[in-house]
């Protein structure tokens, strides 16, 4: 019985060693695939890095130009605001001048027009009166 038991133990040890050997071979195969995957990832990262660097450089140039353009636009907006304020000031001054001129000239012109109207009415009345006497003396 002991010899049977030793045989079983020997068979079990052999099976165990064969299983461990198979497991070791499988682990080696998996690790080899894992190594290939890591190499592919490394190659892809190098390619991405080599393609990304020029893009980042261009992005930096574009950002710099955009910053310059925005600063220029800011300056132009300030100039336009200043110009608009000056134009508004000139327009206000012109409106004020027009109002002063209108106030100073309007009443004398109305008086002159009224005087001329009165003179015309007087001359018309005189002419009508003069014609009226002339017509009375002609009869």
Rosetta blueprint (number, residue, H / E / L):
1 X L
2 X H
3 X H
4 X H
5 X H
6 X H
7 X H
8 X H
9 X H
10 X H
11 X H
12 X H
13 X H
14 X H
15 X H
16 X H
17 X H
18 X H
19 X H
20 X H
21 X H
22 X H
23 X H
24 X H
25 X H
26 X H
27 X H
28 X H
29 X H
30 X H
31 X H
32 X H
33 X H
34 X H
35 X H
36 X H
37 X H
38 X H
39 X H
40 X H
41 X H
42 X H
43 X H
44 X H
45 X H
46 X H
47 X H
48 X H
49 X H
50 X H
51 X H
52 X H
53 X H
54 X H
55 X H
56 X H
57 X H
58 X H
59 X H
60 X H
61 X H
62 X H
63 X H
64 X H
65 X H
66 X H
67 X H
68 X H
69 X H
70 X H
71 X H
72 X H
73 X H
74 X H
75 X H
76 X H
77 X H
78 X H
79 X H
80 X H
81 X H
82 X H
83 X H
84 X H
85 X H
86 X H
87 X H
88 X H
89 X H
90 X H
91 X H
92 X H
93 X H
94 X H
95 X H
96 X H
97 X H
98 X H
99 X H
100 X H
101 X H
102 X H
103 X H
104 X H
105 X H
106 X H
107 X H
108 X H
109 X H
110 X H
111 X H
112 X H
113 X H
114 X H
115 X H
116 X H
117 X H
118 X H
119 X H
120 X H
121 X H
122 X H
123 X H
124 X H
125 X H
126 X H
127 X H
128 X H
129 X H
130 X H
131 X H
132 X H
133 X H
134 X H
135 X H
136 X H
137 X H
138 X H
139 X L
